[in-house]
């Protein structure tokens, strides 16, 4: 099911790109409107939408519906799962304890410090 929605989503995206590139811009007739006696208004005809704009609206609607459907599927909305914040708290709680030494991060034994704590030392 998800593969079918991905296919429709990609096809809708390609169709939107093609339809937008085929359409003429609203400002294309502006030069004609100023001096050549164009029949339309300054920013194009104010009549009903043509075939390309209606097909673009349809393809965009399909694209948004498939986007929302794919978002729903990817969210993994199963009952009984924790929220993202709870998962983050569990992961950060496990990694918060230092590997060795006390809570301040000082080593247990002399000479077990990491390289960052020995930056100012002169080697013998």
C-alpha positions in Angstrom: 0.0 0.0 0.0 2.8 2.4 0.9 4.6 1.7 -2.4 1.5 2.6 -4.3 1.2 5.9 -2.4 4.9 6.6 -3.0 4.4 6.0 -6.8 1.4 8.3 -7.0 3.2 10.9 -5.0 6.2 10.9 -7.3 4.0 10.9 -10.5 2.0 13.8 -9.1 5.2 15.8 -8.3 6.5 15.3 -11.9 3.1 16.2 -13.4 3.1 19.4 -11.2 6.6 20.4 -12.5 5.6 19.8 -16.1 2.3 21.7 -15.9 3.9 24.7 -14.2 6.7 24.8 -16.8 4.1 24.7 -19.6 2.0 27.6 -18.3 2.5 31.1 -19.4 3.3 33.6 -16.7 0.8 36.3 -15.7 3.3 39.0 -16.4 4.0 37.9 -20.0 1.1 39.9 -21.5 2.0 43.0 -19.5 4.0 44.6 -22.3 1.1 44.2 -24.7 -1.3 45.6 -22.1 0.6 48.9 -21.9 0.9 49.8 -25.6 -0.5 47.2 -28.0 -4.2 47.2 -27.0 -4.4 43.8 -25.4 -7.8 42.3 -24.8 -7.0 41.2 -21.2 -6.5 43.2 -18.1 -3.1 44.2 -16.8 -2.4 40.9 -15.1 -4.1 38.6 -17.5 -7.7 37.7 -18.2 -10.0 37.6 -15.2 -12.2 34.8 -16.6 -12.4 31.2 -15.6 -9.2 29.1 -15.3 -7.9 27.2 -18.3 -7.2 23.5 -18.6 -3.6 23.8 -17.4 -4.4 25.6 -14.2 -7.2 23.2 -13.4 -4.9 20.2 -13.9 -2.2 21.9 -11.8 -4.7 22.3 -9.0 -5.8 18.7 -9.3 -2.3 17.4 -9.3 -1.4 19.6 -6.3 -4.4 18.3 -4.4 -3.3 14.7 -5.1 0.3 15.6 -4.0 -0.9 17.1 -0.7 -3.1 14.1 0.1 -0.3 11.6 -0.6 2.0 13.8 1.5 -0.3 13.7 4.4 -0.9 9.9 4.0 2.8 9.2 3.9 3.3 11.3 7.0 0.7 9.3 8.8 2.3 6.0 7.8 5.8 7.2 8.8 4.7 8.4 12.2 4.1 4.8 13.2 1.0 5.7 15.2 0.6 2.5 17.2 -1.1 2.4 20.5 1.1 2.0 23.6 4.3 3.6 22.3 6.0 6.4 24.1 6.3 9.9 22.8 9.5 11.2 21.1 10.4 13.2 24.3 10.1 10.1 26.5 12.4 8.2 24.1 14.9 11.1 24.2 14.9 11.2 28.0 15.6 7.5 28.2 18.5 7.7 25.7 20.0 10.8 27.4 19.6 9.2 30.9 21.7 6.2 29.8 24.5 8.2 28.3 24.6 10.8 31.1 26.7 8.7 33.5 30.5 9.1 33.0 32.4 6.0 32.1 34.9 6.2 34.9 35.6 8.4 37.9 33.2 10.3 40.0 30.5 12.7 39.0 32.9 15.5 38.4 34.7 13.5 35.7 38.0 13.2 37.6 39.7 9.9 37.0 39.6 7.2 39.7 43.4 6.5 39.7 46.4 8.7 39.1 47.4 8.7 35.4 44.0 7.5 34.0 42.9 11.0 32.7 42.1 11.5 29.1 44.1 13.5 26.6 42.1 16.7 27.2 43.0 16.8 30.9 46.7 16.4 30.0 47.0 19.2 27.5 49.2 21.5 29.6 51.5 18.7 30.8 55.1 18.4 29.6 56.0 14.8 28.6 59.0 13.3 30.4 
